[in-house]
């Protein structure tokens, strides 16, 4: 089976969004061309998380996009998502690979740490995420990752995803620094013209 590569615009959902807002924004973003969507919800409302993830999975299948679940292998399995993204306290990549199978997309948060990236690559990660590359209103206390780290991370042979404070006017700078994909949240979710913002991001994707 062909396993797609994570590249280009990678949209994260707004933590705590209600069903209506989640549906309107993600539908507009997917219709505009988003091919990777990560569901993030830190609440302990199991019913809500399952309901929203199922709706997103159906929406992504319709638009031909990949759904990644943040931090929750069980939920990824339940909705047959494309994969899962794990941070440093969210369980092991090897265990996730064993449970999700060889074709799942496994993302690993590496922050600003190339040693962590090396370990993630050795343990089955599908892509390596670094950030925050810029100050982020979503996570103001996030560790800072210099853009130079993105280029260094290409030595591991996996897609490099940058996250943190990336706006339409800085996207090209991040790609030029070595990112294969940019994970965004704030600018898309704050904008009333979701489709137009997504298309502006998409227009800046490199050809590599």
Buried (B, 14 or more C-beta within 10 A) or exposed (E): EEEBBBBBBBBBBBEEBEEEEBBEBBBBBBBBBBBBBBBBBEEEEEEBBBEBBBBBBEBBEEBEBBBBBBBBBEBBBBBEBBBBBBBEEBBEBEEBBEBBEEEBBBBBBBBBBBEBBBBBBEBBBBBBBBBBBBEBEBBEEBEBBEBEBBBBBBEBEBBBBBBBBBBBEBBBBBBEBBBBBBBBBBBBBEBEEBBEBBBBBBEBBEEE
